[in-house]
């Protein structure tokens, strides 16, 4: 199984999270790189893409992902899985918290992608998000709130990495769909 961690980062926080995730998942990761370093054709050769994408301004994609998101929407994602992790500010941008996950999912979900790494909403302060699934009980991936909950980041990344390992082991050929 080929697994890529692909990230974009303006302040470096999502890159730090990607590096930590790579350390936790080391033996499973085929590629760990900035989104600009992985052309869409090459991205589509991976079975699993763990996308490090943060939300900027008022519910927008971090700019490194803008072009790639358009390209991702043009691909057939059948048989591929995607997982999301990235930064958001649950207090300052409480009504667009980690919207970037939802923006990317809206591009690839309808194109056949399976979702990996849903994360419970418990323990986060926010009022709304495009990244909600399972009737609002889960996020599409792992939110990292450096602004308000930095002390929880390392543990959350470690637990999410363990979850990803389990999901890859338990459903290697299944593609789980999100609601």
N, CA, C and O of each residue as an XYZ file, in Angstrom:
716
protein
N       0.836     -1.174      0.000
C       0.000      0.000      0.000
C       0.886      1.244      0.000
O       1.828      1.363      0.784
N       0.557      2.161     -0.899
C       1.324      3.405     -1.005
C       0.552      4.521     -0.305
O      -0.603      4.797     -0.630
N       1.219      5.161      0.670
C       0.598      6.214      1.475
C       1.451      7.478      1.391
O       2.666      7.437      1.585
N       0.795      8.601      1.097
C       1.488      9.895      1.024
C       0.935     10.846      2.079
O      -0.276     10.929      2.285
N       1.832     11.557      2.737
C       1.454     12.705      3.554
C       1.807     13.921      2.714
O       2.967     14.129      2.358
N       0.796     14.720      2.401
C       0.964     15.879      1.535
C       0.411     17.083      2.288
O      -0.726     17.055      2.759
N       1.199     18.122      2.400
C       0.786     19.264      3.208
C       1.080     20.590      2.511
O       1.939     20.680      1.634
N       0.346     21.604      2.928
C       0.610     22.989      2.574
C       0.643     23.756      3.883
O      -0.079     23.407      4.817
N       1.463     24.791      3.972
C       1.591     25.493      5.250
C       2.074     26.917      5.029
O       3.055     27.153      4.324
N       1.379     27.852      5.635
C       1.762     29.257      5.543
C       2.657     29.652      6.712
O       3.702     30.271      6.513
N       2.255     29.299      7.922
C       3.011     29.687      9.119
C       3.961     28.592      9.584
O       4.809     28.829     10.444
N       3.824     27.397      9.022
C       4.660     26.278      9.430
C       3.978     25.315     10.377
O       4.500     24.225     10.611
N       2.820     25.677     10.935
C       2.147     24.802     11.896
C       1.662     23.492     11.277
O       1.808     22.433     11.887
N       1.095     23.549     10.092
C       0.631     22.318      9.444
C       1.813     21.463      9.014
O       1.733     20.235      9.044
N       2.905     22.098      8.617
C       4.111     21.340      8.282
C       4.649     20.615      9.522
O       5.051     19.455      9.433
N       4.660     21.282     10.658
C       5.111     20.641     11.906
C       4.214     19.445     12.218
O       4.707     18.383     12.597
N       2.894     19.613     12.058
C       1.974     18.501     12.293
C       2.244     17.356     11.315
O       2.219     16.188     11.703
N       2.502     17.688     10.048
C       2.816     16.660      9.042
C       4.096     15.915      9.409
O       4.174     14.696      9.257
N       5.089     16.641      9.888
C       6.344     16.007     10.303
C       6.121     15.069     11.494
O       6.679     13.973     11.540
N       5.301     15.510     12.458
C       4.993     14.662     13.614
C       4.244     13.415     13.164
O       4.533     12.311     13.624
N       3.284     13.593     12.267
C       2.523     12.455     11.762
C       3.438     11.487     11.020
O       3.306     10.272     11.161
N       4.353     12.019     10.239
C       5.307     11.177      9.523
C       6.147     10.369     10.511
O       6.399      9.184     10.293
N       6.571     11.002     11.578
C       7.353     10.304     12.600
C       6.546      9.159     13.212
O       7.077      8.070     13.435
N       5.273      9.406     13.480
C       4.405      8.380     14.079
C       4.108      7.231     13.109
O       4.010      6.076     13.522
N       3.966      7.548     11.836
C       3.571      6.542     10.836
C       4.731      6.087      9.954
O       4.522      5.346      8.994
N       5.937      6.516     10.267
C       7.117      6.331      9.440
C       7.140      5.152      8.503
O       7.297      5.339      7.296
N       6.991      3.939      9.009
C       7.115      2.741      8.179
C       5.980      2.581      7.179
O       6.118      1.822      6.219
N       4.871      3.269      7.375
C       3.741      3.177      6.442
C       3.813      4.202      5.311
O       3.143      4.057      4.289
N       4.623      5.231      5.500
C       4.617      6.370      4.580
C       5.597      6.166      3.433
O       6.783      5.911      3.642
N       5.078      6.281      2.227
C       5.889      6.185      1.018
C       6.491      7.541      0.668
O       7.655      7.635      0.278
N       5.681      8.589      0.813
C       6.088      9.946      0.460
C       5.570     10.925      1.501
O       4.457     10.793      2.010
N       6.409     11.912      1.805
C       6.060     12.989      2.741
C       6.569     14.265      2.089
O       7.779     14.479      2.011
N       5.641     15.135      1.611
C       6.107     16.304      0.865
C       5.093     17.436      0.852
O       3.923     17.258      1.193
N       5.570     18.590      0.451
C       4.722     19.762      0.237
C       3.835     19.496     -0.975
O       4.266     18.837     -1.922
N       2.612     19.993     -0.959
C       1.657     19.754     -2.035
C       2.182     20.212     -3.395
O       1.849     19.607     -4.414
N       2.984     21.255     -3.430
C       3.545     21.723     -4.706
C       4.555     20.742     -5.293
O       4.858     20.807     -6.484
N       5.077     19.835     -4.471
C       6.083     18.867     -4.924
C       5.475     17.583     -5.474
O       6.202     16.700     -5.931
N       4.148     17.471     -5.434
C       3.496     16.241     -5.868
C       2.448     16.561     -6.936
O       1.309     16.889     -6.604
N       2.823     16.470     -8.208
C       1.855     16.728     -9.281
C       0.645     15.803     -9.154
O       0.754     14.696     -8.628
N      -0.491     16.258     -9.633
C      -1.729     15.493     -9.479
C      -1.613     14.084    -10.063
O      -2.138     13.136     -9.479
N      -0.945     13.930    -11.187
C      -0.778     12.593    -11.768
C      -0.046     11.653    -10.830
O      -0.398     10.479    -10.720
N       0.959     12.160    -10.164
C       1.698     11.339     -9.204
C       0.866     11.094     -7.946
O       0.901      9.998     -7.386
N       0.109     12.118     -7.493
C      -0.740     11.935     -6.323
C      -1.709     10.774     -6.529
O      -2.001     10.022     -5.600
N      -2.195     10.643     -7.741
C      -3.187      9.604     -8.030
C      -2.585      8.200     -8.062
O      -3.326      7.231     -8.225
N      -1.277      8.061     -7.914
C      -0.664      6.732     -7.854
C      -0.670      6.172     -6.423
O      -0.299      5.017     -6.215
N      -1.081      6.968     -5.453
C      -1.109      6.529     -4.053
C      -2.465      5.940     -3.707
O      -3.496      6.374     -4.221
N      -2.450      4.951     -2.831
C      -3.691      4.338     -2.353
C      -4.368      5.222     -1.310
O      -5.594      5.285     -1.226
N      -3.536      5.904     -0.513
C      -4.026      6.769      0.563
C      -3.257      8.082      0.521
O      -2.030      8.097      0.421
N      -4.000      9.187      0.598
C      -3.399     10.512      0.702
C      -3.858     11.114      2.027
O      -5.056     11.273      2.262
N      -2.901     11.448      2.889
C      -3.186     12.159      4.127
C      -2.870     13.620      3.861
O      -1.705     14.006      3.762
N      -3.913     14.429      3.747
C      -3.792     15.810      3.303
C      -3.740     16.763      4.490
O      -4.704     16.880      5.246
N      -2.613     17.440      4.646
C      -2.447     18.459      5.675
C      -2.875     19.801      5.118
O      -2.126     20.453      4.391
N      -4.085     20.208      5.466
C      -4.658     21.435      4.906
C      -5.290     22.257      6.022
O      -6.128     21.764      6.778
N      -4.881     23.498      6.110
C      -5.433     24.390      7.123
C      -6.463     25.326      6.495
O      -6.538     25.481      5.276
N      -7.248     25.939      7.369
C      -8.277     26.876      6.937
C      -7.765     28.289      7.185
O      -7.256     28.603      8.261
N      -7.910     29.136      6.164
C      -7.417     30.507      6.238
C      -8.534     31.498      5.984
O      -9.578     31.167      5.420
N      -8.282     32.729      6.420
C      -9.263     33.803      6.268
C     -10.592     33.309      6.854
O     -10.617     32.755      7.952
N     -11.668     33.504      6.141
C     -12.964     33.089      6.675
C     -13.416     31.861      5.895
O     -14.169     31.965      4.927
N     -12.939     30.682      6.338
C     -13.365     29.419      5.752
C     -12.807     29.110      4.384
O     -13.507     28.530      3.554
N     -11.559     29.481      4.122
C     -10.964     29.228      2.823
C      -9.796     28.256      2.925
O      -9.197     28.085      3.987
N      -9.486     27.622      1.793
C      -8.322     26.739      1.715
C      -7.035     27.530      1.904
O      -6.932     28.678      1.471
N      -6.077     26.921      2.538
C      -4.729     27.492      2.583
C      -4.247     27.561      1.130
O      -4.455     26.620      0.364
N      -3.611     28.660      0.752
C      -3.374     28.953     -0.663
C      -2.558     27.900     -1.413
O      -2.714     27.781     -2.629
N      -1.693     27.131     -0.741
C      -0.932     26.087     -1.439
C      -1.850     25.048     -2.078
O      -1.467     24.395     -3.048
N      -3.065     24.891     -1.537
C      -3.996     23.861     -1.992
C      -4.963     24.333     -3.071
O      -5.656     23.507     -3.665
N      -5.029     25.616     -3.340
C      -6.070     26.123     -4.235
C      -6.039     25.478     -5.624
O      -7.059     24.967     -6.085
N      -4.898     25.494     -6.286
C      -4.790     24.899     -7.624
C      -4.963     23.385     -7.557
O      -5.649     22.795     -8.391
N      -4.336     22.760     -6.557
C      -4.411     21.314     -6.445
C      -5.857     20.847     -6.217
O      -6.251     19.798     -6.727
N      -6.645     21.609     -5.461
C      -8.047     21.245     -5.212
C      -8.828     21.175     -6.519
O      -9.627     20.262     -6.723
N      -8.595     22.137     -7.395
C      -9.261     22.121     -8.702
C      -8.852     20.889     -9.495
O      -9.694     20.250    -10.126
N      -7.574     20.553     -9.467
C      -7.081     19.366    -10.186
C      -7.640     18.093     -9.564
O      -7.961     17.141    -10.275
N      -7.754     18.075     -8.245
C      -8.279     16.890     -7.553
C      -9.722     16.620     -7.954
O     -10.143     15.467     -8.044
N     -10.481     17.694     -8.197
C     -11.892     17.568     -8.580
C     -12.072     16.962     -9.965
O     -13.165     16.513    -10.310
N     -11.014     16.946    -10.756
C     -11.091     16.414    -12.116
C     -10.667     14.951    -12.213
O     -10.704     14.370    -13.297
N     -10.265     14.351    -11.093
C      -9.738     12.990    -11.098
C     -10.796     11.972    -10.660
O     -11.760     12.319     -9.978
N     -10.603     10.722    -11.059
C     -11.431      9.619    -10.576
C     -10.751      9.061     -9.327
O      -9.660      8.497     -9.418
N     -11.378      9.212     -8.173
C     -10.804      8.799     -6.894
C     -11.280      7.411     -6.462
O     -11.022      6.998     -5.331
N     -11.956      6.701     -7.329
C     -12.447      5.373     -6.987
C     -11.292      4.478     -6.544
O     -10.276      4.379     -7.233
N     -11.452      3.827     -5.396
C     -10.425      2.937     -4.873
C      -9.327      3.626     -4.085
O      -8.421      2.966     -3.576
N      -9.397      4.943     -3.979
C      -8.399      5.716     -3.219
C      -9.056      6.208     -1.929
O     -10.270      6.399     -1.872
N      -8.244      6.407     -0.908
C      -8.743      6.976      0.348
C      -7.989      8.245      0.665
O      -6.818      8.404      0.320
N      -8.694      9.151      1.334
C      -8.100     10.406      1.736
C      -8.429     10.656      3.204
O      -9.527     10.362      3.677
N      -7.447     11.204      3.904
C      -7.634     11.613      5.291
C      -7.169     13.048      5.429
O      -6.246     13.478      4.736
N      -7.806     13.787      6.320
C      -7.495     15.204      6.481
C      -6.962     15.489      7.877
O      -7.423     14.913      8.862
N      -5.998     16.374      7.947
C      -5.526     16.930      9.208
C      -5.094     18.354      8.912
O      -4.696     18.664      7.789
N      -5.169     19.207      9.895
C      -4.730     20.569      9.657
C      -5.241     21.526     10.704
O      -6.038     21.176     11.574
N      -4.757     22.742     10.591
C      -5.009     23.760     11.609
C      -6.251     24.585     11.329
O      -6.616     24.856     10.185
N      -6.878     24.969     12.425
C      -8.008     25.881     12.411
C      -8.050     26.593     13.748
O      -7.396     26.169     14.702
N      -8.803     27.655     13.822
C      -8.943     28.448     15.046
C     -10.408     28.393     15.469
O     -11.253     29.092     14.909
N     -10.697     27.553     16.464
C     -12.069     27.330     16.891
C     -12.711     28.497     17.608
O     -13.937     28.569     17.686
N     -11.919     29.407     18.129
C     -12.474     30.559     18.832
C     -12.567     31.769     17.886
O     -13.638     32.358     17.738
N     -11.469     32.129     17.261
C     -11.442     33.290     16.375
C     -12.281     33.117     15.119
O     -12.852     34.083     14.613
N     -12.356     31.890     14.616
C     -13.132     31.583     13.410
C     -14.060     30.414     13.719
O     -14.050     29.387     13.041
N     -14.851     30.601     14.752
C     -15.688     29.533     15.304
C     -16.725     28.985     14.335
O     -17.148     27.837     14.473
N     -17.143     29.784     13.357
C     -18.186     29.311     12.446
C     -17.635     28.804     11.111
O     -18.407     28.453     10.219
N     -16.313     28.763     10.968
C     -15.685     28.199      9.762
C     -14.519     27.279     10.162
O     -13.560     27.108      9.409
N     -14.622     26.698     11.353
C     -13.543     25.880     11.906
C     -13.224     24.706     10.978
O     -14.112     23.923     10.640
N     -11.992     24.584     10.577
C     -11.446     23.563      9.661
C     -12.323     23.312      8.428
O     -12.442     22.180      7.957
N     -12.931     24.381      7.920
C     -13.733     24.265      6.698
C     -12.944     23.681      5.534
O     -13.528     23.062      4.644
N     -11.633     23.864      5.524
C     -10.813     23.374      4.413
C     -10.992     21.867      4.201
O     -10.946     21.400      3.063
N     -11.193     21.104      5.272
C     -11.430     19.660      5.115
C     -12.665     19.445      4.238
O     -12.649     18.649      3.299
N     -13.730     20.171      4.567
C     -14.973     20.041      3.811
C     -14.832     20.491      2.372
O     -15.406     19.891      1.464
N     -14.065     21.550      2.169
C     -13.851     22.048      0.802
C     -13.172     20.978     -0.052
O     -13.601     20.715     -1.176
N     -12.117     20.364      0.475
C     -11.435     19.311     -0.296
C     -12.309     18.065     -0.437
O     -12.333     17.441     -1.498
N     -13.025     17.704      0.626
C     -13.888     16.518      0.554
C     -14.964     16.710     -0.518
O     -15.308     15.763     -1.225
N     -15.491     17.915     -0.640
C     -16.497     18.201     -1.664
C     -15.928     18.011     -3.071
O     -16.682     17.792     -4.019
N     -14.612     18.093     -3.210
C     -13.970     17.888     -4.508
C     -13.770     16.411     -4.821
O     -13.941     15.991     -5.965
N     -13.406     15.613     -3.803
C     -13.012     14.221     -4.059
C     -14.053     13.181     -3.651
O     -14.104     12.103     -4.242
N     -14.870     13.479     -2.667
C     -15.902     12.530     -2.231
C     -16.834     12.119     -3.362
O     -17.038     10.925     -3.583
N     -17.407     13.086     -4.086
C     -18.291     12.736     -5.195
C     -17.571     12.040     -6.356
O     -18.216     11.470     -7.236
N     -16.249     12.088     -6.355
C     -15.457     11.459     -7.412
C     -14.980     10.066     -7.000
O     -14.096      9.497     -7.641
N     -15.568      9.511     -5.922
C     -15.292      8.128     -5.546
C     -14.327      7.916     -4.404
O     -14.073      6.768     -4.040
N     -13.773      8.968     -3.817
C     -12.799      8.798     -2.723
C     -13.453      8.194     -1.492
O     -14.612      8.469     -1.181
N     -12.691      7.373     -0.807
C     -13.091      6.882      0.499
C     -12.447      7.758      1.554
O     -11.409      8.374      1.313
N     -13.057      7.810      2.708
C     -12.565      8.659      3.781
C     -11.917      7.815      4.869
O     -12.430      6.759      5.239
N     -10.809      8.281      5.366
C     -10.099      7.622      6.452
C      -9.803      8.674      7.529
O      -9.483      9.820      7.211
N      -9.910      8.281      8.790
C      -9.482      9.162      9.874
C     -10.495     10.143     10.407
O     -10.112     11.199     10.911
N     -11.797      9.831     10.315
C     -12.776     10.721     10.940
C     -12.440     10.862     12.425
O     -11.915      9.934     13.040
N     -12.744     12.026     12.992
C     -12.327     12.339     14.364
C     -13.501     12.929     15.135
O     -14.229     13.759     14.592
N     -13.706     12.517     16.400
C     -14.848     13.026     17.174
C     -14.751     14.531     17.449
O     -13.659     15.087     17.576
N     -15.913     15.170     17.536
C     -15.974     16.614     17.786
C     -15.778     16.952     19.268
O     -15.554     18.112     19.612
N     -15.860     15.964     20.131
C     -15.718     16.187     21.570
C     -14.397     16.872     21.895
O     -13.345     16.492     21.381
N     -14.462     17.885     22.751
C     -13.258     18.559     23.211
C     -12.853     19.770     22.400
O     -11.848     20.408     22.713
N     -13.610     20.107     21.362
C     -13.308     21.279     20.538
C     -14.341     22.363     20.797
O     -15.516     22.072     21.017
N     -13.900     23.613     20.772
C     -14.794     24.765     20.877
C     -14.939     25.378     19.491
O     -13.953     25.839     18.915
N     -16.154     25.389     18.947
C     -16.454     25.961     17.638
C     -17.979     26.023     17.540
O     -18.674     25.430     18.365
N     -18.501     26.729     16.549
C     -19.958     26.765     16.391
C     -20.433     26.101     15.098
O     -21.567     25.628     15.028
N     -19.573     26.063     14.070
C     -19.980     25.434     12.814
C     -18.745     25.066     12.005
O     -17.657     25.603     12.214
N     -18.943     24.132     11.071
C     -17.837     23.687     10.231
C     -18.373     22.921      9.025
O     -19.318     22.141      9.142
N     -17.760     23.150      7.872
C     -18.057     22.342      6.675
C     -17.403     20.970      6.783
O     -17.622     20.113      5.927
N     -16.608     20.753      7.819
C     -15.892     19.497      7.993
C     -16.655     18.487      8.846
O     -16.098     17.456      9.223
N     -17.906     18.764      9.152
C     -18.685     17.840      9.985
C     -19.259     16.707      9.149
O     -19.614     16.890      7.985
N     -19.341     15.537      9.765
C     -19.977     14.380      9.146
C     -20.642     13.563     10.255
O     -20.607     13.961     11.419
N     -21.235     12.449      9.912
C     -21.911     11.587     10.888
C     -22.932     12.362     11.715
O     -23.016     12.190     12.931
N     -23.701     13.208     11.055
C     -24.717     13.982     11.753
C     -24.156     14.967     12.756
O     -24.809     15.277     13.752
N     -22.948     15.466     12.508
C     -22.322     16.439     13.388
C     -21.551     15.843     14.551
O     -21.094     16.575     15.429
N     -21.398     14.511     14.570
C     -20.675     13.845     15.663
C     -19.180     13.714     15.399
O     -18.403     13.457     16.318
N     -18.779     13.891     14.141
C     -17.377     13.725     13.765
C     -16.946     14.818     12.798
O     -17.753     15.433     12.101
N     -15.632     15.028     12.792
C     -15.009     15.836     11.751
C     -14.518     14.889     10.660
O     -14.310     13.704     10.923
N     -14.333     15.386      9.458
C     -13.799     14.598      8.354
C     -12.353     14.177      8.583
O     -11.840     13.328      7.853
N     -11.696     14.743      9.566
C     -10.305     14.430      9.874
C      -9.915     15.047     11.200
O     -10.771     15.384     12.018
N      -8.620     15.193     11.408
C      -8.078     15.671     12.683
C      -7.860     17.180     12.686
O      -6.939     17.671     12.032
N      -8.706     17.933     13.423
C      -8.452     19.363     13.589
C      -7.336     19.604     14.607
O      -7.262     18.941     15.642
N      -6.492     20.545     14.294
C      -5.424     20.957     15.204
C      -5.646     22.446     15.475
O      -5.586     23.269     14.562
N      -5.902     22.776     16.733
C      -6.171     24.162     17.112
C      -4.993     24.684     17.933
O      -5.039     24.722     19.162
N      -3.949     25.082     17.231
C      -2.729     25.609     17.865
C      -3.033     26.874     18.654
O      -2.435     27.114     19.703
N      -3.960     27.681     18.154
C      -4.275     28.963     18.790
C      -4.867     28.796     20.178
O      -4.581     29.594     21.070
N      -5.690     27.768     20.376
C      -6.459     27.640     21.611
C      -6.201     26.357     22.392
O      -6.486     26.296     23.588
N      -5.665     25.332     21.733
C      -5.484     24.037     22.385
C      -4.139     23.400     22.034
O      -4.057     22.193     21.807
N      -3.111     24.200     21.991
C      -1.777     23.706     21.600
C      -1.321     22.553     22.480
O      -0.634     21.647     22.007
N      -1.691     22.577     23.741
C      -1.267     21.536     24.677
C      -1.870     20.171     24.348
O      -1.401     19.164     24.878
N      -2.876     20.103     23.505
C      -3.517     18.834     23.136
C      -2.999     18.274     21.809
O      -3.322     17.144     21.443
N      -2.201     19.057     21.093
C      -1.800     18.703     19.735
C      -0.997     17.409     19.653
O      -1.350     16.521     18.878
N       0.059     17.284     20.424
C       0.917     16.087     20.326
C       0.131     14.811     20.589
O       0.277     13.828     19.863
N      -0.701     14.823     21.625
C      -1.498     13.641     21.952
C      -2.508     13.339     20.854
O      -2.709     12.179     20.496
N      -3.138     14.366     20.323
C      -4.121     14.147     19.257
C      -3.458     13.550     18.015
O      -4.005     12.631     17.405
N      -2.301     14.058     17.641
C      -1.598     13.517     16.472
C      -1.219     12.066     16.707
O      -1.382     11.226     15.821
N      -0.720     11.770     17.884
C      -0.334     10.392     18.207
C      -1.550      9.453     18.135
O      -1.464      8.365     17.566
N      -2.670      9.876     18.708
C      -3.878      9.037     18.697
C      -4.441      8.898     17.289
O      -4.926      7.830     16.915
N      -4.379      9.983     16.500
C      -4.879      9.896     15.129
C      -4.010      8.956     14.303
O      -4.527      8.192     13.488
N      -2.708      9.003     14.503
C      -1.798      8.085     13.801
C      -2.130      6.634     14.148
O      -2.135      5.771     13.271
N      -2.407      6.368     15.418
C      -2.801      5.010     15.822
C      -4.103      4.606     15.141
O      -4.251      3.467     14.696
N      -5.035      5.533     15.064
C      -6.311      5.266     14.399
C      -6.095      4.971     12.915
O      -6.687      4.037     12.374
N      -5.256      5.757     12.264
C      -4.968      5.531     10.841
C      -4.361      4.142     10.652
O      -4.754      3.414      9.741
N      -3.416      3.774     11.497
C      -2.820      2.429     11.419
C      -3.902      1.350     11.513
O      -3.921      0.409     10.719
N      -4.799      1.497     12.490
C      -5.885      0.514     12.667
C      -6.769      0.460     11.431
O      -7.084     -0.619     10.929
N      -7.165      1.629     10.945
C      -8.063      1.658      9.787
C      -7.405      1.048      8.553
O      -8.070      0.354      7.784
N      -6.145      1.289      8.356
C      -5.444      0.692      7.214
C      -5.301     -0.805      7.374
O      -5.388     -1.547      6.396
N      -5.085     -1.254      8.583
C      -4.943     -2.680      8.854
C      -6.288     -3.397      8.753
O      -6.370     -4.488      8.190
N      -7.340     -2.787      9.297
C      -8.637     -3.452      9.388
C      -9.448     -3.413      8.108
O     -10.289     -4.285      7.888
N      -9.218     -2.426      7.260
C      -9.990     -2.310      6.024
C      -9.075     -2.020      4.841
O      -9.256     -1.010      4.161
N      -8.095     -2.885      4.580
C      -7.127     -2.584      3.539
C      -7.714     -2.439      2.138
O      -7.187     -1.674      1.331
N      -8.780     -3.147      1.837
C      -9.308     -3.048      0.476
C     -10.659     -2.350      0.422
O     -11.171     -2.091     -0.666
N     -11.240     -2.044      1.563
C     -12.518     -1.342      1.591
C     -12.297      0.153      1.423
O     -11.239      0.680      1.765
N     -13.272      0.801      0.911
C     -13.244      2.252      0.844
C     -14.453      2.732      1.636
O     -15.599      2.564      1.218
N     -14.168      3.343      2.804
C     -15.239      3.816      3.681
C     -15.756      5.153      3.182
O     -14.979      6.069      2.915
N     -17.053      5.257      3.060
C     -17.680      6.499      2.614
C     -18.119      7.315      3.822
O     -18.460      6.767      4.870
N     -18.104      8.610      3.660
C     -18.561      9.533      4.704
C     -20.035      9.846      4.492
O     -20.563      9.729      3.387
N     -20.676     10.244      5.568
C     -22.072     10.678      5.431
C     -22.154     12.175      5.336
O     -23.248     12.727      5.216
